[in-house]
């Protein structure tokens, strides 16, 4: 690792790897990630990878937020999700040795740990628990993808707005006196890109949720005022 093992960045990376990353890493595997990996900083807006380009490293987000998106031939961008600390990126292209599936851009200033493909595949071959964690993660993401495809095709925009906000509570929600603050800074345009709808259409639904006292929004931040009501809308529309 490029950073000193006594540095705050190294300590933060270790703390992240001690979480349930890839199902929970064996101590020896975790140390190998730290020893052979490289810590890198990316400023807000910097590109980590582009769809169609080769990928040589597994990336684990240590701090910050990464926007994962795709852009159509006509220039229409669809934000798939925002990764938070502890999330793994570019797992599939590292495994199949093909190109990146999505665009990945630093949504905020970020610190990532990158592990070379050769190192990762060697660890994978010798650590059954790591292999199991990878399989579980791939299954989870496959289910989430099919769920999202069904939502895109069938659910009304109101329900999709609610589901997107509910999905942010886990990684980005912080309890406050006035509700649950979503600490991820996200503009109306970015939120609309997540849903694949125009700002006008999504804005109408968000205003309705505000009028009902379910949420508040200002300065690219959301506050969930009535979580129970939001979850009911996410389930039933």
Number of C-alpha atoms within 10 A of each C-alpha: 17 12 14 10 13 8 9 11 20 20 13 14 22 17 12 18 26 15 12 12 19 20 16 16 19 15 11 11 19 15 14 16 23 22 13 16 23 18 21 17 16 18 14 15 15 16 15 16 20 18 15 12 14 15 23 19 21 24 24 26 24 26 21 21 22 29 21 23 20 17 13 8 7 6 8 10 16 19 20 18 16 21 20 19 20 22 19 19 22 19 20 16 19 22 14 8 13 14 18 21 20 20 20 24 22 23 22 18 15 22 22 26 25 23 23 17 18 13 15 21 16 10 17 17 10 11 15 12 16 21 17 15 18 18 14 14 17 15 12 11 12 12 12 12 13 11 11 16 11 11 16 15 8 10 15 12 20 19 20 23 25 24 19 15 23 18 15 17 19 10 14 16 20 14 12 11 7 11 18 19 22 23 16 20 14 16 15 19 15 17 22 21 20 20 20 17 16 13 15 12 12 22 17 13 17 21 15 14 20 16 11 12 14 22 24 20 16 9 9 15 15 22 24 27 19 16 18 11 17 22 18 13 19 20 12 10 16
